[in-house]
Amino acid sequence: MQHIEVIKNDGTVEVFDPMKLEKSLRRSGADKQISEEIVDRIQNSLKPHTKTKEIYQNAFQMLREKSHTAAMRYSLKKAIMDLGPTGFPFENLLAALFERQGYKTKVGEIVQGKCAAHEVDVIAWNDTELIMVEAKFHNMLGTKSDLKDALYVKARFDDIRGQEYSFGGKKQTLTEGWLLTNTKFSYTAIEYAQCGGHMRLVGWSYPEKGNLQDMIEGASLHPITCLTTLNRSEEKLLMDKGHILCQAVTEQALINVGIRNKQKVGRILNEVKRLC
């Protein structure tokens, strides 16, 4: 088999891995036959130094022709990036993921550490745990959270750790601090977190189990940006009203932001039903 080099989103070069593409297609819900057909079509037309972004776009279009629902799931990583440019919708998505697991949450809360006050992106708690999350949202492909981010966030958690807080009316100290990103971590950030302890890193595909993709798929909480029947301005109108998840897209929610065409409303709600 011919080895063809492709350019990753961060500018580095790697050999195209057809198994990696097939795995991502199967994960979206595409069956083995469809996945293998798409991989063969991509591989047969692939030229040296094609960008992985272009490979994704071509695979998405091919998958959309075969299975619209699988294509929506396949677009999840890009859909998360499309929640930007601000990180606020992403933080609300994270809060919803914790709530699905039984936690109560607050977003953008100020807490007093030993030496300074800190704004925490997401706070999640139950009877036995108090988790604080620093969310690093990126809306550009290839961007990583690096050692600088890990050092800064761990210093904040070190100042918070040991202090008592009364979320939910019960006094608790910090159980775990998370640095969570929708992209990747640099090797040095991972190495530092593993060495220093007291901070969990969660990225799009890190760790191997329990990563952000696992969390979203396991909870079946997809953002509205997965829906192909909404344009960017309609997505923004819905997000400005606090509708981040596709489960929140109802007929009334669409009417409230000016989407009143019955045929379009029907197509959107049909997508919501299939995805959510």
Summary of the structure (lengths in Angstrom):
residues: 276
radius of gyration: 20.4
end to end distance: 39.5
largest distance: 62.6
contacts: 856
relative contact order: 0.11
helix: 49%
strand: 18%
